[in-house]
Amino acid sequence: MKTINLKNKFSLYIIGVIALTITSCDVDRLPETAIADPSYWQNENDLKAATNYLYTYLPGLPETSDVWSDDAFGTASNNISDGSRITPSSDSYYSDQYNLIRAANNIIEKSTRVIEAGVDVNTVNWYVSEAKFYRAWGYFNLVRRYGAVPLILKTLVENSPELQAPKASREEIFNSIYDDLDFAANNLRTPSLLGESNYGRISSTAANAFKSRVALFEGTRAKFHGYGDSKKHLMLAKSAAKKVIDSKEHSIYPNYFDLFQYEGEGIQNKENILVRQYGKSIEESISSHTTQRTLETGAVNPTKALADSYLMSDGLPINISSNYKFPKSTLEVFENRDPRMSATFFKKGDSYTGTQPVFNVPSLSFQRTGFANRRYANIQDWQNSRSYIDRTLIRYAEVLLNYAEAAYELNETISDDDIDISINQLRNRETVNMPELSNNFINSNQLDMREEIRRERRVELALEGFRYWDIIRWKTAEIELPKTVLGNFFFEEEFGEVVKPELTSENYIIIQKSDTRNFDPGKDYLWPIPTNQISLNPNLEQNPKW
């Protein structure tokens, strides 16, 4: 159960506003509703209640998108990962982002009425900033998936000509996102000023942290896909991340495993920057999720590719470390490895479920890779069939990784000072305590700095929904996704004979062979525009080869 009472008033605001939810299937064809009535927009509470609605668009748990990547596999093949998907007739994700954008546009426009009613401009700007943050959030979600899309920065009516607008350029969309996030960063309160009573609201550091994510994505995508001004975006990413670092508002939480437990919740965890909040307890069950139950049945199983990315305790990869010994049991897979592996994967002896209090080995009927996902595992939640653990959407660790990668990719070199304020902060986490990275360590062990920066990102943010988008922006999806998907070594005495998986000649579990996997570089780096949106707007061009 939760021991920190931080999600009372704000969470209740969110649930109250859900009743005002506006629904639509079409881009920006949302009717005016009660929150646009002339009697509304008269005071701060009106503006706050309208803004609270935007928080309902934050993604929740369980996080399953890692099955799109090479880091995880479910109980069956995934058509995004293996390249077998087709163009959909509709796509709720596409519509949802525009619904969010429309709601944000409405708040930005109607905020002038609140000022006219006598509310202080600075107070109004807090909520306008939140709306601009969410507008940026929506457009980044769109451009990351679909590439260029129509850019709509005002509310529309049924006959608005903008409903037939063609796609804006990527540059126009990213410039709009940056403008919105800069306004938000300059007008929002810091986490310290928000305090406990406003924990969960967007802060100034959240705006800069998100800007670092956005700019790193576009900077590296432009660099490796060969378009635009990559250095412009990389400089913005580095600068935004440095502002978060210099704010001194955030720090690395000591316990990596507890980041995904009740212990890591709330204002006392300075690594949290933006969270999707859930309820408090069964008695105060505002909202909940069933992540452990979902993962237990094999929704997101780690792969051999992810397992192999964890360093040995000497800081070296398993293929060159003298500490690596071929494991003779499932437990030995974790010996002398980066502790984040044990915090991410179940191993024999871990607390597990109500019917099986101690974990033994993965069930190959569900956890087909022979590895089991340990994120959000909590035996009390399993017994209750629900969890209230918050989902952290932006944490300080990501900001440090964004800083390191942007610094390196600008000139393909990075100073030890920059490594010390970024990657080594993660390696020095109390429960991690891995050897520090340095240029000398890279050179003396004939390692590649880019590869090690990317590895650090992979293991630190494992199974949090980053990997697919990372290989998309690095243009390595065409290399990684067509490969055969492998699982753990088949330890026959432990896994038993109930399930007999196909094995490689080296006795690793084969999950999906390469001859059934495909990635078309001319097509699959963008998602298809749903055909119903093209029918509604003939000026909206489909993405290449879809």
VEXDREN-2710 file (C-alpha; in Angstrom, 1 decimal):
% VEXDREN-2710
k/r/px/py/pz
1/MET/0.0/0.0/0.0
2/LYS/1.0/3.6/-0.5
3/THR/2.7/5.3/2.4
4/ILE/3.0/8.7/0.8
5/ASN/-0.2/10.8/0.7
6/LEU/0.7/13.0/-2.3
7/LYS/-2.1/12.3/-4.8
8/ASN/-5.3/13.6/-3.3
9/LYS/-6.4/16.9/-4.5
10/PHE/-4.7/16.9/-7.9
11/SER/-5.7/13.4/-8.7
12/LEU/-9.3/14.1/-7.8
13/TYR/-9.2/17.2/-10.1
14/ILE/-8.1/14.9/-12.9
15/ILE/-10.9/12.4/-12.4
16/GLY/-13.5/15.2/-12.0
17/VAL/-12.5/16.6/-15.3
18/ILE/-12.8/13.2/-17.1
19/ALA/-16.5/13.8/-17.0
20/LEU/-16.0/16.7/-19.3
21/THR/-14.1/14.5/-21.8
22/ILE/-14.7/15.5/-25.5
23/THR/-14.7/12.7/-28.0
24/SER/-14.4/12.7/-31.8
25/CYS/-13.1/10.5/-34.5
26/ASP/-12.0/13.3/-36.8
27/VAL/-9.1/15.7/-36.6
28/ASP/-10.1/18.9/-34.8
29/ARG/-13.8/18.4/-35.5
30/LEU/-14.6/18.8/-31.8
31/PRO/-17.8/20.6/-30.8
32/GLU/-17.8/23.4/-28.2
33/THR/-18.9/22.0/-24.9
34/ALA/-19.6/23.2/-21.3
35/ILE/-16.0/24.3/-20.8
36/ALA/-16.4/26.9/-23.6
37/ASP/-19.7/28.3/-22.4
38/PRO/-19.8/32.1/-21.9
39/SER/-20.4/31.6/-18.2
40/TYR/-17.1/29.7/-18.0
41/TRP/-13.6/31.0/-18.0
42/GLN/-14.3/33.5/-15.2
43/ASN/-11.7/32.6/-12.6
44/GLU/-8.5/30.5/-11.9
45/ASN/-10.5/27.4/-10.9
46/ASP/-12.2/27.4/-14.3
47/LEU/-8.9/27.6/-16.0
48/LYS/-7.3/25.0/-13.7
49/ALA/-10.2/22.5/-14.2
50/ALA/-10.0/22.8/-18.0
51/THR/-6.2/22.3/-17.9
52/ASN/-6.5/19.3/-15.6
53/TYR/-8.4/17.5/-18.5
54/LEU/-5.1/17.5/-20.5
55/TYR/-3.5/15.3/-17.9
56/THR/-5.9/12.5/-18.8
57/TYR/-3.9/12.1/-22.1
58/LEU/-0.7/11.1/-20.3
59/PRO/0.0/7.4/-21.2
60/GLY/-0.4/4.9/-18.5
61/LEU/0.6/1.3/-17.6
62/PRO/1.3/-1.3/-18.7
63/GLU/4.0/-0.2/-21.2
64/THR/4.1/-2.8/-24.0
65/SER/5.6/-0.9/-26.9
66/ASP/9.0/-2.5/-26.3
67/VAL/7.7/-5.5/-28.3
68/TRP/8.0/-3.3/-31.4
69/SER/11.8/-3.4/-30.8
70/ASP/14.5/-6.0/-30.4
71/ASP/14.4/-5.7/-26.6
72/ALA/11.2/-7.6/-26.0
73/PHE/8.8/-10.2/-27.4
74/GLY/5.2/-11.1/-26.3
75/THR/3.3/-14.3/-26.5
76/ALA/3.1/-13.9/-30.3
77/SER/4.8/-12.0/-33.1
78/ASN/4.2/-8.3/-33.4
79/ASN/3.4/-6.9/-36.8
80/ILE/5.3/-3.6/-36.2
81/SER/8.4/-5.5/-35.1
82/ASP/8.4/-8.1/-37.9
83/GLY/7.2/-5.7/-40.7
84/SER/3.9/-7.4/-41.5
85/ARG/1.5/-4.5/-40.7
86/ILE/-0.8/-2.9/-43.2
87/THR/-2.3/0.5/-43.6
88/PRO/-5.2/0.9/-41.2
89/SER/-8.5/2.4/-42.1
90/SER/-8.6/4.3/-38.7
91/ASP/-6.1/4.9/-36.0
92/SER/-7.3/6.2/-32.6
93/TYR/-3.8/7.3/-31.6
94/TYR/-3.7/9.7/-34.5
95/SER/-7.1/11.2/-33.6
96/ASP/-6.3/11.3/-29.9
97/GLN/-3.3/13.5/-30.4
98/TYR/-5.4/16.0/-32.4
99/ASN/-8.1/15.9/-29.7
100/LEU/-5.4/16.8/-27.1
101/ILE/-4.1/19.6/-29.4
102/ARG/-7.6/20.9/-29.9
103/ALA/-8.2/21.0/-26.1
104/ALA/-4.9/22.8/-25.6
105/ASN/-5.6/25.3/-28.3
106/ASN/-9.0/26.0/-26.7
107/ILE/-7.4/26.8/-23.3
108/ILE/-4.8/29.0/-24.9
109/GLU/-7.4/31.0/-26.7
110/LYS/-9.9/31.2/-23.8
111/SER/-7.3/32.2/-21.3
112/THR/-7.7/35.9/-22.3
113/ARG/-11.2/35.8/-20.9
114/VAL/-9.8/34.8/-17.5
115/ILE/-7.4/37.7/-17.6
116/GLU/-10.3/40.0/-18.5
117/ALA/-12.1/38.6/-15.5
118/GLY/-9.3/39.9/-13.3
119/VAL/-7.0/37.0/-12.7
120/ASP/-3.3/37.8/-12.5
121/VAL/-1.5/37.3/-15.8
122/ASN/1.3/35.3/-14.2
123/THR/-1.2/32.9/-12.7
124/VAL/-3.0/32.5/-16.1
125/ASN/0.4/31.8/-17.7
126/TRP/0.9/28.8/-15.5
127/TYR/-2.0/27.1/-17.1
128/VAL/-1.4/28.5/-20.6
129/SER/2.1/27.0/-20.2
130/GLU/0.7/23.6/-19.3
131/ALA/-1.6/23.8/-22.4
132/LYS/1.4/24.6/-24.6
133/PHE/3.4/21.8/-23.0
134/TYR/0.6/19.4/-23.9
135/ARG/0.2/20.8/-27.4
136/ALA/4.0/20.1/-27.9
137/TRP/3.5/16.6/-26.4
138/GLY/0.7/15.9/-29.0
139/TYR/2.7/17.2/-32.0
140/PHE/5.8/15.3/-31.0
141/ASN/3.8/12.1/-30.7
142/LEU/2.4/12.7/-34.2
143/VAL/5.6/13.7/-36.0
144/ARG/7.6/10.9/-34.3
145/ARG/5.2/8.3/-35.8
146/TYR/3.8/9.8/-38.9
147/GLY/6.4/12.4/-39.9
148/ALA/5.0/15.7/-41.2
149/VAL/1.4/16.3/-40.4
150/PRO/-1.0/19.3/-40.6
151/LEU/0.0/22.0/-38.0
152/ILE/-3.1/23.5/-36.4
153/LEU/-2.6/26.1/-33.7
154/LYS/-6.1/27.4/-33.2
155/THR/-9.5/25.9/-32.5
156/LEU/-11.5/25.0/-35.7
157/VAL/-15.1/24.8/-36.7
158/GLU/-16.8/22.6/-39.2
159/ASN/-16.1/24.9/-42.2
160/SER/-12.5/26.0/-41.2
161/PRO/-10.3/25.9/-44.3
162/GLU/-7.5/24.4/-42.1
163/LEU/-9.4/21.1/-42.0
164/GLN/-8.1/20.7/-45.6
165/ALA/-4.6/21.8/-44.8
166/PRO/-1.7/19.8/-46.3
167/LYS/1.2/18.6/-44.1
168/ALA/3.4/21.2/-42.6
169/SER/7.2/20.7/-42.9
170/ARG/9.1/18.9/-40.1
171/GLU/10.9/22.2/-39.5
172/GLU/7.7/24.1/-39.0
173/ILE/6.4/21.5/-36.6
174/PHE/9.5/21.3/-34.5
175/ASN/9.9/25.1/-34.4
176/SER/6.3/25.2/-33.0
177/ILE/7.1/22.6/-30.4
178/TYR/10.2/24.5/-29.3
179/ASP/8.3/27.8/-29.1
180/ASP/5.7/26.1/-26.9
181/LEU/8.2/24.4/-24.6
182/ASP/10.3/27.6/-24.3
183/PHE/7.2/29.5/-23.2
184/ALA/6.4/26.8/-20.7
185/ALA/9.9/26.6/-19.3
186/ASN/9.9/30.4/-18.8
187/ASN/6.5/30.7/-17.1
188/LEU/6.0/27.5/-15.2
189/ARG/7.0/27.0/-11.5
190/THR/9.9/24.9/-10.5
191/PRO/9.3/21.6/-8.7
192/SER/10.3/23.3/-5.4
193/LEU/7.7/26.1/-5.9
194/LEU/5.0/23.6/-6.9
195/GLY/5.6/21.7/-3.7
196/GLU/3.8/18.7/-2.3
197/SER/0.3/20.1/-2.9
198/ASN/0.9/20.5/-6.6
199/TYR/3.1/17.4/-7.1
200/GLY/2.2/16.0/-10.5
201/ARG/1.7/19.3/-12.3
202/ILE/4.0/20.2/-15.2
203/SER/7.1/22.1/-13.9
204/SER/9.6/24.3/-15.7
205/THR/12.2/21.5/-15.5
206/ALA/9.6/19.1/-17.1
207/ALA/9.4/21.5/-20.1
208/ASN/13.2/21.6/-20.5
209/ALA/13.5/17.9/-20.0
210/PHE/10.9/17.2/-22.6
211/LYS/12.6/19.6/-25.0
212/SER/15.8/17.7/-24.6
213/ARG/14.0/14.5/-25.6
214/VAL/12.3/16.1/-28.6
215/ALA/15.5/17.9/-29.9
216/LEU/17.7/14.8/-29.4
217/PHE/15.2/12.7/-31.4
218/GLU/15.1/15.1/-34.3
219/GLY/18.8/16.0/-34.1
220/THR/20.0/12.3/-34.3
221/ARG/17.2/11.4/-36.8
222/ALA/18.3/14.2/-39.1
223/LYS/22.0/13.3/-38.7
224/PHE/21.6/9.6/-39.5
225/HIS/18.8/9.8/-42.0
226/GLY/20.5/12.7/-43.8
227/TYR/18.3/15.7/-43.8
228/GLY/17.9/19.1/-42.2
229/ASP/20.2/20.9/-39.7
230/SER/21.0/18.2/-37.2
231/LYS/23.4/20.4/-35.2
232/LYS/20.7/22.9/-34.5
233/HIS/18.6/20.3/-32.8
234/LEU/21.5/18.7/-31.0
235/MET/22.6/22.0/-29.6
236/LEU/19.0/22.6/-28.4
237/ALA/19.0/19.2/-26.8
238/LYS/22.2/19.7/-25.0
239/SER/21.2/23.2/-23.8
240/ALA/17.8/22.1/-22.5
241/ALA/19.3/19.1/-20.7
242/LYS/22.0/21.3/-19.1
243/LYS/19.3/23.7/-17.8
244/VAL/17.7/20.8/-16.0
245/ILE/21.1/19.8/-14.6
246/ASP/21.9/23.4/-13.5
247/SER/18.6/23.9/-11.9
248/LYS/19.7/21.5/-9.0
249/GLU/16.0/20.5/-8.7
250/HIS/16.7/16.9/-9.6
251/SER/19.1/14.1/-8.6
252/ILE/19.5/10.4/-9.0
253/TYR/17.4/8.2/-6.7
254/PRO/19.6/5.7/-4.8
255/ASN/17.7/2.5/-5.5
256/TYR/17.1/1.6/-9.2
257/PHE/14.5/-1.2/-8.5
258/ASP/12.5/1.1/-6.3
259/LEU/12.0/3.6/-9.1
260/PHE/9.2/1.3/-10.2
261/GLN/7.8/0.7/-6.7
262/TYR/5.8/2.7/-4.2
263/GLU/9.1/3.6/-2.4
264/GLY/10.1/5.6/-5.5
265/GLU/7.0/7.7/-5.7
266/GLY/6.3/11.3/-4.8
267/ILE/8.2/14.5/-4.2
268/GLN/10.9/12.9/-2.1
269/ASN/12.2/11.1/-5.3
270/LYS/14.0/14.0/-7.0
271/GLU/14.6/11.8/-10.1
272/ASN/10.9/12.0/-11.0
273/ILE/10.2/14.9/-13.4
274/LEU/6.8/13.9/-14.9
275/VAL/4.6/11.1/-13.7
276/ARG/1.2/9.6/-14.6
277/GLN/-0.4/9.3/-11.2
278/TYR/-2.7/6.5/-10.1
279/GLY/-4.9/6.1/-7.0
280/LYS/-3.7/5.6/-3.5
281/SER/-5.2/2.4/-2.2
282/ILE/-8.1/0.0/-2.6
283/GLU/-10.1/2.4/-0.3
284/GLU/-9.1/5.4/-2.5
285/SER/-9.0/3.7/-5.8
286/ILE/-9.3/6.6/-8.2
287/SER/-7.5/4.7/-11.0
288/SER/-5.3/1.6/-11.1
289/HIS/-3.5/-0.7/-13.5
290/THR/-2.6/-4.4/-13.7
291/THR/0.9/-4.3/-14.9
292/GLN/2.3/-7.2/-13.0
293/ARG/-0.6/-9.5/-14.0
294/THR/-0.1/-8.4/-17.6
295/LEU/3.6/-9.0/-17.6
296/GLU/3.3/-12.3/-15.8
297/THR/1.3/-13.7/-18.7
298/GLY/4.0/-12.8/-21.2
299/ALA/3.1/-9.4/-22.7
300/VAL/6.6/-8.1/-22.7
301/ASN/9.4/-10.6/-22.3
302/PRO/13.0/-9.5/-22.4
303/THR/15.1/-10.9/-25.3
304/LYS/18.7/-12.2/-25.5
305/ALA/19.6/-9.0/-27.3
306/LEU/18.6/-7.0/-24.3
307/ALA/20.2/-9.4/-21.8
308/ASP/23.5/-9.4/-23.7
309/SER/23.7/-5.6/-23.6
310/TYR/24.3/-5.5/-19.8
311/LEU/27.9/-5.1/-18.9
312/MET/29.9/-7.3/-16.6
313/SER/30.8/-5.9/-13.2
314/ASP/34.2/-4.8/-14.5
315/GLY/32.4/-2.4/-16.9
316/LEU/33.2/-4.5/-20.0
317/PRO/30.8/-6.2/-22.5
318/ILE/30.3/-9.9/-22.1
319/ASN/32.2/-10.7/-25.3
320/ILE/35.5/-9.2/-24.1
321/SER/35.3/-9.4/-20.3
322/SER/37.5/-11.9/-18.6
323/ASN/34.9/-12.1/-15.8
324/TYR/32.3/-13.7/-18.1
325/LYS/31.8/-17.4/-17.7
326/PHE/29.2/-19.3/-19.6
327/PRO/26.3/-19.8/-17.2
328/LYS/25.3/-23.3/-16.2
329/SER/21.9/-22.2/-14.7
330/THR/19.4/-19.4/-15.1
331/LEU/20.7/-17.8/-11.9
332/GLU/24.3/-17.8/-13.2
333/VAL/23.1/-15.6/-16.1
334/PHE/23.0/-12.7/-13.6
335/GLU/26.3/-13.3/-11.9
336/ASN/28.9/-10.4/-12.0
337/ARG/26.5/-8.4/-14.2
338/ASP/25.4/-4.8/-14.0
339/PRO/22.9/-4.8/-11.1
340/ARG/20.3/-3.1/-13.2
341/MET/19.8/-6.5/-15.0
342/SER/18.6/-8.2/-11.8
343/ALA/16.4/-5.2/-11.1
344/THR/14.8/-5.5/-14.6
345/PHE/14.6/-9.3/-15.1
346/PHE/13.2/-11.9/-12.6
347/LYS/15.7/-14.4/-11.3
348/LYS/15.3/-17.4/-9.0
349/GLY/14.6/-16.3/-5.4
350/ASP/12.9/-13.0/-6.2
351/SER/9.5/-12.2/-4.6
352/TYR/6.9/-13.1/-7.2
353/THR/3.1/-13.7/-6.8
354/GLY/0.5/-14.8/-4.3
355/THR/0.4/-18.4/-5.6
356/GLN/4.2/-18.5/-6.1
357/PRO/5.7/-16.2/-3.5
358/VAL/9.3/-16.9/-4.7
359/PHE/10.2/-16.9/-8.4
360/ASN/11.7/-20.1/-9.8
361/VAL/12.2/-20.0/-13.6
362/PRO/10.2/-18.4/-16.4
363/SER/7.3/-20.4/-17.7
364/LEU/8.0/-20.9/-21.4
365/SER/4.2/-21.1/-22.1
366/PHE/4.0/-17.4/-21.3
367/GLN/7.5/-16.0/-20.9
368/ARG/8.6/-17.4/-24.2
369/THR/12.0/-16.0/-24.2
370/GLY/13.0/-17.7/-21.0
371/PHE/13.4/-14.2/-19.4
372/ALA/10.7/-12.6/-17.3
373/ASN/10.0/-8.8/-16.9
374/ARG/10.3/-7.6/-13.3
375/ARG/9.0/-4.0/-13.8
376/TYR/6.4/-2.9/-11.2
377/ALA/6.5/-6.4/-9.6
378/ASN/4.8/-6.2/-6.2
379/ILE/3.3/-9.2/-4.4
380/GLN/0.6/-7.1/-2.6
381/ASP/-0.5/-5.6/-5.9
382/TRP/-0.7/-9.1/-7.4
383/GLN/-2.9/-10.3/-4.5
384/ASN/-5.1/-7.2/-5.0
385/SER/-5.3/-7.7/-8.8
386/ARG/-4.5/-4.0/-9.2
387/SER/-1.7/-1.6/-8.6
388/TYR/-1.4/2.1/-7.8
389/ILE/2.3/2.5/-8.6
390/ASP/2.8/5.7/-10.7
391/ARG/4.3/5.6/-14.1
392/THR/7.3/7.9/-14.4
393/LEU/7.2/9.4/-17.9
394/ILE/10.2/11.6/-17.7
395/ARG/13.0/11.0/-15.2
396/TYR/16.3/12.8/-14.5
397/ALA/18.3/9.7/-15.7
398/GLU/16.9/10.3/-19.2
399/VAL/17.9/13.9/-19.2
400/LEU/21.5/12.9/-18.3
401/LEU/21.5/10.4/-21.1
402/ASN/20.1/13.0/-23.5
403/TYR/22.9/15.4/-22.5
404/ALA/25.6/12.8/-23.0
405/GLU/24.4/11.7/-26.4
406/ALA/23.8/15.2/-27.7
407/ALA/27.2/16.3/-26.5
408/TYR/28.8/13.4/-28.3
409/GLU/26.9/13.6/-31.5
410/LEU/27.6/17.3/-32.0
411/ASN/31.3/16.6/-32.7
412/GLU/31.6/12.9/-32.2
413/THR/33.6/13.4/-29.1
414/ILE/32.8/14.0/-25.5
415/SER/34.9/15.2/-22.6
416/ASP/35.4/13.3/-19.3
417/ASP/33.8/16.3/-17.5
418/ASP/30.6/15.8/-19.6
419/ILE/30.6/12.1/-19.0
420/ASP/31.0/12.7/-15.2
421/ILE/28.0/15.0/-15.0
422/SER/25.8/12.5/-17.0
423/ILE/26.6/8.8/-17.5
424/ASN/28.7/8.4/-14.4
425/GLN/25.9/9.8/-12.2
426/LEU/23.9/6.8/-13.3
427/ARG/26.7/4.3/-12.8
428/ASN/27.3/5.8/-9.3
429/ARG/23.7/5.2/-8.3
430/GLU/23.9/3.5/-4.8
431/THR/22.4/0.2/-6.0
432/VAL/24.3/0.2/-9.3
433/ASN/27.9/1.1/-8.5
434/MET/29.4/0.2/-11.9
435/PRO/32.9/1.3/-13.0
436/GLU/32.9/4.9/-14.3
437/LEU/33.2/5.6/-18.0
438/SER/36.0/7.7/-19.4
439/ASN/37.8/8.3/-22.6
440/ASN/40.8/6.4/-21.2
441/PHE/38.6/3.4/-20.4
442/ILE/37.2/3.5/-23.9
443/ASN/40.6/3.7/-25.5
444/SER/42.4/1.2/-23.3
445/ASN/39.7/-1.4/-23.9
446/GLN/39.2/-0.7/-27.6
447/LEU/35.6/0.2/-27.1
448/ASP/33.5/2.6/-29.1
449/MET/32.2/5.7/-27.3
450/ARG/29.0/6.0/-29.3
451/GLU/28.2/2.3/-28.7
452/GLU/28.8/2.7/-24.9
453/ILE/26.6/5.8/-24.7
454/ARG/23.8/4.0/-26.5
455/ARG/24.3/0.9/-24.3
456/GLU/24.0/3.0/-21.2
457/ARG/20.7/4.4/-22.5
458/ARG/19.5/0.9/-23.4
459/VAL/20.0/-0.6/-20.0
460/GLU/19.1/2.4/-17.9
461/LEU/15.8/2.9/-19.7
462/ALA/15.1/-0.7/-20.5
463/LEU/11.5/-1.7/-21.0
464/GLU/10.3/1.9/-20.5
465/GLY/9.3/2.3/-24.1
466/PHE/12.4/4.0/-25.5
467/ARG/14.2/1.3/-27.5
468/TYR/12.0/1.3/-30.6
469/TRP/12.2/5.0/-31.1
470/ASP/16.0/5.0/-30.5
471/ILE/16.6/2.5/-33.3
472/ILE/14.3/4.5/-35.5
473/ARG/16.2/7.7/-35.0
474/TRP/19.6/6.1/-35.2
475/LYS/18.5/4.4/-38.5
476/THR/19.5/1.0/-37.1
477/ALA/16.1/-0.5/-37.1
478/GLU/16.8/-1.9/-40.6
479/ILE/19.7/-3.8/-39.1
480/GLU/18.2/-4.9/-35.7
481/LEU/14.6/-5.8/-36.5
482/PRO/15.1/-8.3/-39.3
483/LYS/17.4/-10.5/-37.1
484/THR/16.2/-13.7/-35.6
485/VAL/14.8/-13.1/-32.2
486/LEU/16.5/-15.2/-29.5
487/GLY/15.8/-15.9/-25.9
488/ASN/17.7/-17.4/-23.0
489/PHE/19.9/-20.4/-23.2
490/PHE/17.7/-23.5/-22.8
491/PHE/18.6/-24.9/-19.4
492/GLU/16.7/-28.2/-19.9
493/GLU/16.8/-29.3/-16.3
494/GLU/15.2/-26.1/-15.1
495/PHE/12.8/-25.3/-18.0
496/GLY/11.6/-28.9/-18.1
497/GLU/9.8/-30.7/-20.9
498/VAL/6.3/-29.2/-20.9
499/VAL/7.3/-26.7/-23.6
500/LYS/9.9/-27.8/-26.2
501/PRO/11.0/-24.6/-28.0
502/GLU/13.0/-24.6/-31.2
503/LEU/16.7/-24.1/-30.4
504/THR/19.8/-22.8/-32.2
505/SER/22.8/-25.1/-32.6
506/GLU/24.1/-23.4/-29.5
507/ASN/21.0/-24.2/-27.5
508/TYR/19.4/-20.7/-27.4
509/ILE/15.6/-20.4/-27.6
510/ILE/14.4/-19.3/-31.1
511/ILE/11.4/-17.0/-30.8
512/GLN/11.1/-15.9/-34.4
513/LYS/13.3/-16.6/-37.4
514/SER/14.7/-13.9/-39.6
515/ASP/13.0/-15.3/-42.7
516/THR/9.6/-14.2/-41.2
517/ARG/10.9/-10.7/-40.3
518/ASN/11.3/-7.7/-42.5
519/PHE/12.1/-4.0/-42.3
520/ASP/11.8/-1.8/-45.4
521/PRO/13.9/1.3/-44.9
522/GLY/12.0/3.2/-47.6
523/LYS/8.7/2.6/-45.8
524/ASP/8.9/1.5/-42.2
525/TYR/10.7/4.5/-40.6
526/LEU/7.3/6.2/-40.8
527/TRP/3.9/4.9/-39.9
528/PRO/1.0/5.0/-42.3
529/ILE/-1.6/7.7/-42.2
530/PRO/-5.0/6.1/-41.5
531/THR/-7.0/6.1/-44.7
532/ASN/-10.1/7.7/-43.1
533/GLN/-8.0/10.8/-42.4
534/ILE/-7.0/11.0/-46.1
535/SER/-10.6/10.6/-47.1
536/LEU/-11.5/13.5/-44.9
537/ASN/-8.6/15.6/-46.2
538/PRO/-7.7/15.0/-49.8
539/ASN/-4.6/17.3/-49.3
540/LEU/-3.2/14.9/-46.8
541/GLU/-0.6/12.7/-48.6
542/GLN/0.1/9.2/-47.6
543/ASN/3.6/8.3/-46.4
544/PRO/5.9/6.7/-49.0
545/LYS/5.2/3.1/-50.0
546/TRP/2.1/2.7/-47.7
END
